[in-house]
Amino acid sequence: MVSFRILAGGYYEAFIAAYIFNTTGQTSTLQLASRSRTGNGPSWIAFHPQNSSLLYSVNDIWNSGFVQSFTVQPDGVLSPALDTIASGGNSPVHLEPLASKEQIVVVNYSGGNAKVFNTAGARFLADSAQTITFPKPPGVLNSNPHQAYEYGNEIFIPDLGADTIWRLVPNDTPGSRDLVRLAGSIPQPKGSGPRHISIHNDRLFVLHELSSTLTLQRIPALGTNTSDIISTLTTFPSDGPQNPRWAAAEILIPPTTERFPVPYIYISNRNKGFIKDPRGDSIAIFEHVGLGTANEGLRLVKQVFTGLDQIRGMEFGPVETGGDEFLIAGASEGGAGVVVLRRIDGGRDLEIVARNSEVRTRTSFVWMK
């Protein structure tokens, strides 16, 4: 039997849940192991890049926001909060502990800004904190940044309200105490609402919440402030209920391995309409084809239905322990809880292997190593 522990954050509650996922290859179980108290709304959680016993969490509060740090015990139980810092705005929805330096970037969806601050392990160095308020292009009512994504020496920030992706780089201005500077943007289709991104093979994959589309783009030269969209596909299933309100949420491209050599793209769909699909919301699987050729584009491989209501977060297990065979996903509404799915057919398909509904809604996951 192989056993994994998984931590899960979520809206509406003030705790992070720990699950135990056991699998023998024939049968699998998902058990709720503990609930550790936190600040309100730990909707996004992330490990320190080099220390998996140190966990960071946002407190996603509509009229304020904070970031907290915790020590994680081997059984998945969290310490009381070791440190807390204001996020610099309202509704922090995502944080990115940088792999390149001891810094964290947190984005405030309702605040229209991001906060960058240095860390010393579990401690947040408030004296170094910098808040970046994003400009609103002409005709845009709100800036709604939704993710921070580190790639090379850049931080990409998709802005759902401003229909653009901001690009931050380390600040090199002599005499300035700022940690980063705004170096450019990648405009996105008007009204598309870019929510989350991933980068693979030097290509930018953008998931748009408002249009429920996935776009494949070249990464433009820094400072050109242009976009080069190669392909666009709808993410939601074509055979859903009448009058759905689709809102795509998460994009994952797990690392390739000998067992999973093709970098399939996994997208979570949410139907926010009143009429629900009895099969639940879907995870769409896409393939990037024809890289560098005239026929380069995206292809839909499969829609996999999960029984969940509004999948916001999902996460693959760690490659090092073989956990990348499995994907955990959670419902942000209703009472369906969480499910674990197994990749089959080389990753072209998914099958549900375990389910737990003791905690009704979860929105973010990390797998312990």
Wavefront OBJ file of the C-alpha trace (Angstrom):
o trace
v 0.000 0.000 0.000
v 1.178 3.516 -0.849
v 0.051 6.349 1.421
v 0.001 10.102 0.825
v -0.964 13.022 3.045
v -2.634 16.003 1.417
v -3.421 19.416 2.912
v -6.458 21.367 1.716
v -7.486 24.974 2.236
v -10.884 26.474 1.563
v -13.339 29.347 1.806
v -15.888 29.945 4.546
v -13.964 28.136 7.303
v -10.934 28.870 9.499
v -9.018 25.612 9.162
v -6.790 23.623 6.835
v -7.786 19.967 6.466
v -5.377 17.033 6.225
v -6.330 13.914 4.256
v -4.729 10.484 4.013
v -4.917 8.921 0.563
v -4.137 5.189 0.522
v -3.884 3.187 -2.682
v -2.962 -0.397 -3.490
v -3.446 -0.136 -7.228
v -6.719 -2.045 -6.920
v -8.545 -0.049 -4.246
v -8.045 3.445 -2.865
v -9.401 5.388 0.108
v -9.414 9.050 1.116
v -9.777 9.757 4.827
v -10.032 13.046 6.697
v -7.211 12.963 9.275
v -7.350 16.373 11.002
v -8.413 20.016 10.873
v -5.891 22.663 11.955
v -7.132 26.086 12.994
v -6.024 29.079 10.904
v -7.201 32.565 10.130
v -10.419 32.959 8.147
v -10.611 31.795 4.549
v -7.332 29.924 3.890
v -8.349 29.567 0.251
v -4.819 29.251 -1.199
v -1.923 27.389 0.416
v 1.665 26.722 -0.681
v 4.815 25.145 0.731
v 8.127 26.949 1.080
v 10.020 25.927 -2.116
v 12.927 24.329 -0.227
v 11.301 23.416 3.098
v 8.154 21.311 2.873
v 7.597 21.511 6.633
v 6.811 25.233 6.243
v 3.397 26.181 4.860
v 2.049 29.583 3.823
v -1.625 30.498 3.527
v -3.689 33.500 2.528
v -6.642 34.667 4.617
v -9.055 35.478 1.799
v -11.311 38.093 3.403
v -13.417 40.402 1.236
v -12.648 43.645 3.116
v -9.085 42.857 4.219
v -6.518 40.101 3.913
v -3.526 38.445 5.518
v -0.788 35.880 4.900
v 0.150 33.346 7.586
v 2.933 30.802 8.098
v 2.773 27.404 9.837
v 4.969 24.441 10.634
v 3.583 21.162 9.308
v 4.091 18.054 11.424
v 4.664 14.673 9.683
v 1.054 13.706 10.401
v -0.234 16.831 8.610
v -1.209 18.734 11.753
v -0.274 22.433 11.646
v 1.277 24.491 14.415
v -0.473 27.670 15.532
v 0.335 30.513 13.141
v 4.028 31.409 13.428
v 3.658 34.815 11.780
v 0.949 36.933 10.143
v 1.283 39.895 7.783
v -1.335 42.058 6.059
v -1.687 41.212 2.375
v -1.873 44.885 1.409
v -5.386 44.716 -0.024
v -8.766 42.994 -0.060
v -9.463 39.369 -0.985
v -5.989 37.841 -1.413
v -6.622 34.865 -3.697
v -3.144 33.560 -4.488
v 0.407 33.612 -3.202
v 3.670 32.480 -4.771
v 6.711 31.724 -2.593
v 9.540 32.413 -5.052
v 12.003 29.617 -5.771
v 14.737 32.075 -6.776
v 14.874 34.067 -3.528
v 13.369 34.339 -0.046
v 10.337 36.322 -1.139
v 6.574 35.868 -1.386
v 4.207 37.525 -3.851
v 0.533 37.746 -2.870
v -2.185 39.122 -5.158
v -5.291 40.900 -3.885
v -8.249 40.287 -6.178
v -10.446 43.123 -4.875
v -7.513 45.373 -4.053
v -6.163 45.552 -7.597
v -2.633 45.115 -6.337
v 0.129 42.733 -5.332
v 2.398 42.748 -2.312
v 5.979 41.493 -2.387
v 7.940 40.955 0.815
v 11.098 39.233 1.981
v 10.936 36.269 4.333
v 13.260 34.619 6.811
v 11.758 31.144 6.890
v 8.497 31.473 8.784
v 9.017 35.176 9.487
v 7.657 37.898 7.211
v 9.922 40.938 6.959
v 7.375 43.760 6.924
v 10.045 46.464 6.601
v 10.882 45.195 3.111
v 7.292 44.950 1.851
v 6.355 46.625 -1.413
v 2.829 47.050 -2.773
v 2.339 47.355 -6.537
v -0.975 48.833 -7.666
v -1.771 47.838 -11.229
v -2.897 50.487 -13.710
v -6.367 50.228 -15.211
v -6.322 50.384 -19.010
v -8.821 52.767 -20.668
v -12.396 51.559 -20.261
v -11.529 49.077 -17.501
v -13.471 49.436 -14.253
v -11.435 47.157 -12.010
v -8.078 45.475 -11.779
v -8.538 41.939 -10.436
v -5.205 40.116 -10.292
v -5.731 36.398 -9.717
v -2.365 34.608 -9.698
v 1.394 35.149 -9.349
v 3.504 32.823 -11.528
v 7.297 32.751 -11.359
v 9.131 31.959 -14.595
v 12.855 32.644 -14.943
v 13.482 36.030 -13.365
v 9.946 37.241 -14.061
v 6.652 37.150 -12.183
v 3.604 36.941 -14.447
v 0.301 38.170 -12.972
v -2.908 37.498 -14.934
v -5.428 40.265 -14.258
v -9.003 39.082 -14.755
v -10.499 42.580 -14.601
v -7.971 44.380 -16.781
v -7.730 41.619 -19.430
v -3.956 41.580 -19.338
v -0.979 39.749 -17.852
v 1.398 41.993 -15.912
v 5.138 41.283 -15.920
v 7.247 42.062 -12.850
v 11.047 41.826 -12.772
v 13.623 42.417 -10.017
v 14.131 46.118 -9.446
v 17.489 47.374 -10.717
v 16.934 51.095 -10.151
v 19.912 52.540 -8.249
v 18.999 53.811 -4.785
v 15.471 52.322 -4.840
v 14.269 50.084 -2.023
v 11.592 48.491 -4.208
v 11.973 44.749 -4.674
v 10.372 44.579 -8.140
v 9.238 46.854 -10.934
v 6.424 46.635 -13.465
v 8.214 45.932 -16.756
v 5.370 45.329 -19.195
v 2.170 43.491 -19.959
v 0.653 40.981 -22.371
v -2.822 42.203 -23.449
v -5.548 39.548 -23.630
v -8.833 39.451 -25.558
v -11.327 42.003 -24.269
v -13.790 40.514 -21.800
v -11.951 37.176 -21.583
v -10.877 37.508 -17.932
v -7.442 35.817 -17.742
v -7.402 33.930 -14.423
v -4.505 31.441 -14.280
v -1.570 30.625 -16.545
v 1.073 27.968 -17.081
v 4.239 28.027 -19.190
v 5.671 24.984 -20.972
v 8.089 24.615 -23.897
v 8.441 28.412 -23.991
v 4.731 28.761 -24.689
v 2.217 30.648 -22.557
v -1.060 28.853 -21.803
v -3.750 31.211 -20.477
v -7.008 30.100 -18.883
v -9.716 32.763 -19.249
v -12.501 32.635 -16.649
v -15.061 34.956 -18.249
v -14.915 33.449 -21.739
v -14.042 29.906 -20.523
v -11.327 29.577 -23.121
v -7.778 28.245 -23.200
v -5.311 30.164 -25.341
v -1.880 29.154 -26.588
v 0.467 32.119 -26.995
v 4.071 32.963 -27.740
v 5.814 34.868 -24.957
v 6.578 38.315 -26.395
v 9.825 40.154 -25.768
v 9.765 41.990 -22.469
v 8.453 45.537 -22.828
v 6.779 45.078 -26.215
v 3.313 44.949 -24.569
v 1.888 42.807 -27.349
v 0.294 39.383 -27.590
v 0.657 36.626 -30.164
v -2.190 34.137 -29.798
v -1.658 30.922 -31.758
v -4.812 29.007 -30.814
v -7.992 29.362 -28.757
v -10.386 26.618 -27.667
v -13.477 26.503 -25.470
v -12.878 24.629 -22.206
v -16.383 23.558 -21.197
v -18.269 20.427 -22.345
v -20.573 20.759 -25.328
v -23.275 18.484 -23.909
v -24.000 20.229 -20.603
v -27.333 21.497 -19.258
v -29.240 24.423 -20.737
v -28.256 27.962 -19.713
v -25.025 27.173 -17.851
v -22.733 29.943 -16.554
v -19.307 28.573 -17.314
v -16.272 29.913 -15.478
v -12.986 28.064 -16.011
v -10.770 28.045 -12.923
v -7.504 26.083 -12.827
v -4.838 24.994 -15.313
v -2.176 22.370 -14.632
v 0.590 20.990 -16.859
v 2.404 18.347 -14.783
v 6.067 17.551 -15.510
v 6.694 14.862 -18.105
v 8.100 11.516 -16.990
v 8.831 8.147 -18.589
v 5.384 7.012 -17.509
v 3.660 10.228 -18.650
v 5.748 11.507 -21.580
v 3.087 13.789 -23.106
v 2.498 17.153 -21.351
v -1.291 17.127 -21.373
v -3.067 20.247 -20.091
v -5.727 19.812 -17.404
v -8.441 22.461 -16.994
v -11.167 22.683 -14.342
v -14.594 23.948 -15.392
v -17.285 25.470 -13.155
v -20.963 25.725 -13.969
v -22.204 28.642 -11.864
v -25.704 28.427 -13.317
v -28.844 27.289 -11.503
v -29.258 24.101 -13.539
v -26.515 21.654 -12.622
v -25.223 18.718 -14.611
v -25.954 15.464 -12.710
v -22.470 14.320 -13.726
v -20.972 17.295 -11.891
v -18.439 19.714 -13.326
v -15.697 18.533 -15.630
v -11.955 18.486 -15.983
v -11.004 19.054 -19.618
v -7.816 17.474 -20.988
v -6.059 19.237 -23.877
v -2.979 18.496 -25.959
v -0.503 20.982 -27.435
v 0.244 19.808 -30.969
v 2.600 20.842 -33.776
v 5.048 22.893 -31.699
v 6.986 25.241 -33.969
v 5.108 24.252 -37.126
v 2.462 25.940 -39.231
v -0.088 23.577 -37.692
v 0.734 24.374 -34.059
v -2.355 24.501 -31.885
v -4.517 22.960 -29.177
v -6.652 19.836 -29.319
v -9.341 18.686 -26.882
v -8.668 15.114 -25.766
v -11.359 14.360 -23.162
v -13.940 15.825 -20.786
v -13.965 13.961 -17.463
v -16.942 14.516 -15.131
v -16.261 14.567 -11.404
v -19.509 14.920 -9.453
v -18.108 18.150 -7.958
v -19.843 21.526 -7.883
v -17.499 24.316 -9.051
v -13.951 22.971 -9.076
v -11.657 25.867 -8.215
v -8.535 24.042 -7.110
v -6.808 20.801 -8.032
v -3.256 19.495 -7.755
v -1.144 16.554 -8.924
v 0.907 14.516 -6.486
v 4.719 14.691 -6.323
v 6.768 13.035 -9.072
v 9.435 11.871 -6.600
v 7.074 9.439 -4.849
v 4.953 8.439 -7.838
v 2.134 10.662 -6.706
v 1.917 12.330 -10.123
v -0.306 9.451 -11.171
v -3.033 11.066 -9.070
v -4.930 14.351 -9.156
v -6.966 15.728 -6.258
v -9.774 18.204 -6.920
v -12.303 19.926 -4.681
v -15.738 21.490 -4.815
v -15.985 25.139 -3.844
v -19.788 24.961 -3.555
v -22.372 22.358 -2.601
v -21.380 19.402 -0.491
v -19.443 17.096 -2.801
v -16.143 17.541 -0.944
v -13.026 16.268 -2.721
v -12.136 13.482 -5.149
v -8.895 11.805 -6.196
v -8.545 10.778 -9.823
v -5.962 8.513 -11.438
v -4.326 9.286 -14.782
v -4.900 6.463 -17.263
v -4.040 5.912 -20.927
v -0.804 7.869 -20.476
v -2.676 10.849 -19.097
v -5.275 11.101 -21.843
v -8.027 10.153 -19.392
v -8.857 10.223 -15.673
v -10.815 7.842 -13.453
v -12.167 8.598 -9.972
v -10.597 6.306 -7.385
v -11.568 7.910 -4.049
v -13.938 10.476 -2.638
v -14.527 12.204 0.724
v -17.311 14.654 1.557
v -16.709 15.218 5.289
v -15.463 18.742 4.525
v -17.956 20.128 2.040
v -15.848 22.717 0.209
v -12.106 22.879 -0.532
v -10.303 25.182 -2.970
v -6.525 24.582 -2.765
v -4.270 21.541 -2.210
v -0.655 20.601 -1.511
v 0.748 17.069 -1.327
v 3.196 16.350 1.471
v 6.495 14.750 0.456
l 1 2 3 4 5 6 7 8 9 10 11 12 13 14 15 16 17 18 19 20 21 22 23 24 25 26 27 28 29 30 31 32 33 34 35 36 37 38 39 40 41 42 43 44 45 46 47 48 49 50 51 52 53 54 55 56 57 58 59 60 61 62 63 64 65 66 67 68 69 70 71 72 73 74 75 76 77 78 79 80 81 82 83 84 85 86 87 88 89 90 91 92 93 94 95 96 97 98 99 100 101 102 103 104 105 106 107 108 109 110 111 112 113 114 115 116 117 118 119 120 121 122 123 124 125 126 127 128 129 130 131 132 133 134 135 136 137 138 139 140 141 142 143 144 145 146 147 148 149 150 151 152 153 154 155 156 157 158 159 160 161 162 163 164 165 166 167 168 169 170 171 172 173 174 175 176 177 178 179 180 181 182 183 184 185 186 187 188 189 190 191 192 193 194 195 196 197 198 199 200 201 202 203 204 205 206 207 208 209 210 211 212 213 214 215 216 217 218 219 220 221 222 223 224 225 226 227 228 229 230 231 232 233 234 235 236 237 238 239 240 241 242 243 244 245 246 247 248 249 250 251 252 253 254 255 256 257 258 259 260 261 262 263 264 265 266 267 268 269 270 271 272 273 274 275 276 277 278 279 280 281 282 283 284 285 286 287 288 289 290 291 292 293 294 295 296 297 298 299 300 301 302 303 304 305 306 307 308 309 310 311 312 313 314 315 316 317 318 319 320 321 322 323 324 325 326 327 328 329 330 331 332 333 334 335 336 337 338 339 340 341 342 343 344 345 346 347 348 349 350 351 352 353 354 355 356 357 358 359 360 361 362 363 364 365 366 367 368 369
